[in-house]
Amino acid sequence: MLPYGRQSIDEEDIDAVVRILRGDWLTTGPTVAEFERAVGELAGGHRAVSVTSGTSALHAAYSALGLSDGDDVVTTPMTFVATASTASVLGANVIFADIDDETGLIDPAAVDAVATDRTRVIAAVDYAGQAAEYDRLQAIADRVGAVTLDDAAHSIGGTYRGRPVGDLADVTTFSFFPTKNMTTGEGGAVVCKDPALAQRVHEFHFIGLVRDPDRFEITDEGPWHQEVHEFGLNYRLTDIASALGLAQLKRLERFKQRRTEIVARYNAAFADVEGVRTPGQRDDTDPMWHLYPLRVLDGRRREVFEKVRAAGVGVQVNYIPVYWHPVYANAGYRRGMCPNAEAFYAEELSLPIFPDLTDSQVDQVVETLVGALR
Ligand SMILES: *Cc1c(COP(=O)(O)O)cnc(C)c1O
């Protein structure tokens, strides 16, 4: 089965990991710090804290923001469940704002309609790798006193109005899962524009340990002393994973280039095919395409999915609207609340896209799909 996404690993990646295994630090060592500096530099020059996954990045970000009972988080239903669920586990009230039908991105007008002074976070997702409309989202956030969060699990390396992902929202989270744009196995990162918030993320992902003597509340222990002021978890990324991440970062531009070529090839191939619609792209973004979200029209998505899968092409569907998950439905979220997202979901089919996908494999996917439509 041709997968819809997969990692690209070369000998340099392997050597980088092996070097760590032969060294002194498997975790909490200098390679973690080096990886965090490199991610931060790529993401607008802000501090990055590496964590164990995109999910823990979101959880750490929301926790550091102090999200709790009674706070509203406004987000998109067209995302992986973790964007919302990590806020819900902290007791926040998640409000879903509908998407733009062209791009699958959260619609600022829909956000504007539900944002109030209870809104603490406006969490956008750069669906498929294209940045959301942060200038408009930030203006809404500023009006109601909220912060913006960019779930950039799809979009590391992308830009919006000439600014890099990581510099678009107050807080940005990344995922380094193997199907994403670069990988550390499992892994993620949080990037914060506010250094004090970044420090809170750091402490949260490090069990809440405070190690700066100037901040100690207990002052009469000894040189071994460290103390906890607020609860945290162990979400630390290892040096092993960080070495892989550093090696991957060196090829990120090449990955982006290849993903862009694949999108162009699909767009050209499907331009005149009836019964499908190619993904919309705004002209103020330079996406890092993580997904190729084709739309299959006329109620034929499931039929096409099944035929194409049976022919060995590992298509996917991204995503079921988050509030359809029983954990939200059982809490009273009703179908029909975001009609654009539901219509988008009904048609969406993610085609294979990853750096090592060849032109002839792309052509094979197109042929299989066109065959399934006949
Ligand atoms: C993958 C993903 C996540 C979660 O990342 P993990 O590393 O798998 O935990 C969160 N949000 C979005 C939009 C994702 O695609």
PDBQT file of the ligand as one rigid body, heavy atoms in Angstrom, charges set to zero:
ROOT
HETATM    1  C1  LIG A 401      -0.807  15.480  14.357  1.00  0.00    +0.000 C 
HETATM    2  C2  LIG A 401      -1.582  16.617  14.895  1.00  0.00    +0.000 A 
HETATM    3  C3  LIG A 401      -1.639  16.903  16.257  1.00  0.00    +0.000 A 
HETATM    4  C4  LIG A 401      -1.055  16.003  17.307  1.00  0.00    +0.000 C 
HETATM    5  O1  LIG A 401       0.269  15.721  17.130  1.00  0.00    +0.000 OA
HETATM    6  P1  LIG A 401       0.891  14.350  17.728  1.00  0.00    +0.000 P 
HETATM    7  O2  LIG A 401       2.361  14.562  17.582  1.00  0.00    +0.000 OA
HETATM    8  O3  LIG A 401       0.371  13.231  16.876  1.00  0.00    +0.000 OA
HETATM    9  O4  LIG A 401       0.459  14.241  19.142  1.00  0.00    +0.000 OA
HETATM   10  C5  LIG A 401      -2.313  18.030  16.670  1.00  0.00    +0.000 A 
HETATM   11  N1  LIG A 401      -2.927  18.839  15.789  1.00  0.00    +0.000 NA
HETATM   12  C6  LIG A 401      -2.920  18.572  14.470  1.00  0.00    +0.000 A 
HETATM   13  C7  LIG A 401      -3.607  19.519  13.541  1.00  0.00    +0.000 C 
HETATM   14  C8  LIG A 401      -2.265  17.448  13.976  1.00  0.00    +0.000 A 
HETATM   15  O5  LIG A 401      -2.291  17.183  12.671  1.00  0.00    +0.000 OA
ENDROOT
TORSDOF 0
